[in-house]
Amino acid sequence: MVSALKSTGLWCGAAVAVLASFTAGVGSTAGLAEPAAVGARVHGFRELGAAFKNVNDELKSGTPQVMILQLSARQIRDASRAQSNWFPADSAPRPGIKTAAKPEIWSQPIPFKKAQDDFAAQANAFYQVAATGDVAAMRKQAKTLGGTCAACHRGFRVEAPR
């Protein structure tokens, strides 16, 4: 979709619209009933994944669009700040609640918070690098950022069967 939008010259407006819709839904899940809290969490992580896919697609392209990288970096940073609110106590796995979140999120809150904080720090670093427009530096920082995602997934997310 991004490449189609680029070719028509509409990518900037579309990116701003996507960013606006994403940031409007990034906030807290506090006070939501458990299925709604899980749904809000899933939505937040899908949007985060889409932003990271945009980053990877751009960094792999022959002519990366710095504006898309910068907008995606902002989305990732904002999601990293909001994610601590995506795991209210009543959204832990149990019968009737479908979630890929492992129970360790709630039984081991200190390591989970550290994983979230590591991700947030690297997301902020990526945002800062993206602001410079230095694509080579963005490539390096994106790998570091991706490592924090993978580390958290290994410890705190049930991976889908392949």
Phi, psi and omega in degrees: 000318181300316181295324177294320179292323178299316184293335179266354181081007182263000187299324183294313179296320179294320180297319179295319179296318178296316179300316181296318180291325180291309185293335177292331183255008187279344192298212189275150172258003182302135178087353178276146173297152190308315178297325178290322178296317178295317179298319178295322178296313179301315179300314180300316180287329175295318178295319177299315178298321178295320178295318180292325176297318177301317178299309181298318178298315180295317182292337177274343184285160178290333181226079181300137177271108184300323180298318179294318177299318180292318178295318179294321178299321178295317178300315181296313179300314181296320178295321180297328178285326184275337189301333180296340178269359186270004186230057178296155185305324183279009179248015177290157180298137174189168180305133180091351178244110179270118180204150175269000179287130177282151177301338181300337177303319183266332181274341179230065187295331182290310176297325179295316178298322177298317178298318177296317180295321177298315178298315181298320179296316180288327176295319178294319178298319178296318178302316180295317179294318180299325180298334180283338182082004181280101185296320179298317178293325177296320179301314181296312182291327178297324177295317178297316178299314178300327177297324178289327175297310182298319181298317180292318179300317181301321184269335193227008181227134174282119180282142178292143177297145181259000000 
